[in-house]
Amino acid sequence: MGTLRQGGMFILQYYDEVEKKLTLLTNKAHMTYDISLAKGMCEKFRGDALRVFISGLKRSLTDVLFSAHPPDLPTALALAQEVEANHERYAFATSYARGVEEKGRSDQRQQGRQNQQSQGTNQSNQNHQGKNVQLRRRCSTSNVLTSTTLKTKIFKHHLR
C-alpha cells in the first residue's frame, strides 16, 4: 500500500484505490486472525492507509493535510477535496484577473491607436481641405479670366 500515488487520478479515484487496498488487508486480517488481534491490526491498517493516502496526494495537498491531522480517511478525503477546490478557484480567479488586466491594456492600446489614426486622418483631411481651397481659388481665378477673356472677345466682335 505504501507505493500508491495520486498521479493523474482525481482525488476520489485515488481514495477508492487506497480504500480497496485497506479493505483487502482488513478482510484478510479478519479471516486469518482471531477477533481481538484482527481488530488491533485493522486499526493499524487504517492509520497506515490514512498516512499513505495523505503522502500519496499531490504536493500542494499533502502539506495542508499533514498539518490538519485528519482523524480518518473520509475526513482526509473531504479536506483534500476542499483544498483542491480552493486551489482551482484561486487559479481561476488569478487567470480571470490577468485576462481583465490584459483586456484593459489592450483596450487602452487600441484606443491609443485609434486616437493616433484619428489625428492622422484629421491632419490628412486638413491637408486635403487646404489643397481643395487652393484648387477652388485657382479654378475661380481661371474662370474669371476665362469669363473676362470671353466677354472681351464678344465685345470686340460686336464693335466690328
Sequence and secondary structure as in RCSB ss.txt:
>XXXX:A:sequence
MGTLRQGGMFILQYYDEVEKKLTLLTNKAHMTYDISLAKGMCEKFRGDALRVFISGLKRSLTDVLFSAHPPDLPT
ALALAQEVEANHERYAFATSYARGVEEKGRSDQRQQGRQNQQSQGTNQSNQNHQGKNVQLRRRCSTSNVLTSTTL
KTKIFKHHLR
>XXXX:A:secstr
 TT   TTS HHHHHHHHHHHHHHHHHHHHHHS HHHHHHHHHHHHHHHHHHHHHHS HHHHHHHHHH  SSHHH
HHHHHHHHHHHHHHHHHHHHHHHHHHHHHHHHHHHHHHHHHHHHHHHHHHHHHHHHHHHHHHHHHHHHHHHHHHH
HHHHHHHHH 
